[in-house]
Amino acid sequence: MPTAPQPHRTRKRHRPDATSSAQQFAKRTANASARTREYPESDGKPMAETPIHMKAMNDAIMPLEEHYAERDDVYVGGNMMMYYVEDSPRISVSADAFVAFGPSREPLRRVWKTWEEGKLADFVLEVTSKSTRRDDEERKRDIYRRLA
């Protein structure tokens, strides 16, 4: 049985309208404030409580750097602001020495952002003093344990 001819369909050319362009722009820039947010490099406190404390930190960091010098996938750091809540530059911790397996050794970082690195650290060392003992052994330990 013969069928009626089908109407000829023309292809519509896709033209982005103002709404879709605006939506695309909004999507691309949604996290712009988070990307440009400033994360301080210092908490304003001295690097170490005493010269003994500073020497202990350096005595821990230097051998770790030497031990992992041949590995590009190990980052060794110390006394660095470590941010673990994106978009919250007031929430941080600073380990006296740390090692992270996985993140590239280069480039050197000014701050550590866990959401960019994919982790906090695999090993952390805190050198306590009378004035930092409680913070090191309680608050920081809880943070490291929770983020491990």
Secondary structure by P-SEA (a helix, b strand, c coil): cccccccbbbbbcccccaaaaaaaaaaaacccccccbbbbccccccccccaaaaaaaaaaaaaaaaaaccccccccccccccccccccccccccccccccccccccccccccccccccccccbbbbbcccccccccccaaaaaaaaac
